[in-house]
Amino acid sequence: MSAFTKDTMRADIARIIGEDASEIGDDDSLIDLGLDSIRAMALVQRWSDLGVKLDFAQLAEKPTLARWWAIASRHLAGRHPAE
């Protein structure tokens, strides 16, 4: 798997909502930026295909890049997101 970074996550989110990655702040509400549940599920599937398996329900609890990256980084470190 190629490196999955916070910048990768930011770029994927930006692409799916049609924004520039520089417009997505760590604590911005992704919902307010135009991310809906269908697009969020598509991101979860894309990241799963890359080997980063994330729980959609957990991401939906707080849809910000900072929270999503915290969950993903725990996964990448070999710990389950629920830990």
C-alpha positions, 0 to 999 in steps of 0.5 A: 500500500502506498503511504496514506497520509492526512494530506491524502485524506484531505485531497480525497475529501476535496476531490469528492466534494469539488473543493480545493484541498487548501479550503478544508481545515482540520476542524471544518465540518465536512457536512458544511463543506458539502459532504453527504453520507453517500460521498462519505461511504464512497470515501470509506470504500476507496480507503478500504480498497487501499487497505485502510479499513475505517468504520463509517459510523465512527466517522459520522460521529464527528465529520472533521478531517482532524477526527477522521485522521485520528481514527485512521492514524490509529488504524495505520498504527495497528490499533483498531479505531475503537481503542 
